[in-house]
């Protein structure tokens, strides 16, 4: 069963890479253009498009903004603008890091909890943080705001001048423009619901 979930995660990551390339080419942007618009390197963008790496949420937000779409565009089978959008468990999109995870890459698994509505302002995710050492933490920042509530495990939230430890049931809300990072404390992965809001 776990193997099937991993296979689906890889398939979903492939879908994202293909859609990024298609949309970039539709806009007639080069990788250099995208690098200038997103602040990501040409190498990183190429790895995403070639499905060699799964983009972390922060990178995908920057790509979506540069391509003038909501981040949900990369998770949808088909878009819809209904007032109510229901996503079944089987319809979630799971993105896992590739097996050859490199130092300096954000190391977590995320699952899009809403895959239908195209014009939404919030992006909800189920995020799984594997245990890691402080030296492995990768700090990110992007436009918008984030809310996270911890479901399982123990999670450390860190900025340049603040460290907070979250236990199950604890929540945190912060400006995404603050350079920030999370890491799981303990031997078992931590799981959280995260909601990201970003200006398109």
Secondary structure as UniProt FT lines:
FT   HELIX           2..26
FT   TURN            27..28
FT   HELIX           31..38
FT   HELIX           42..49
FT   TURN            50..51
FT   HELIX           57..66
FT   TURN            67..68
FT   HELIX           71..74
FT   HELIX           89..91
FT   STRAND          93..95
FT   TURN            103..104
FT   STRAND          108..112
FT   STRAND          122..129
FT   HELIX           134..136
FT   STRAND          145..152
FT   STRAND          154..159
FT   STRAND          163..167
FT   TURN            168..169
FT   STRAND          171..175
FT   TURN            176..177
FT   STRAND          180..185
FT   STRAND          190..197
//
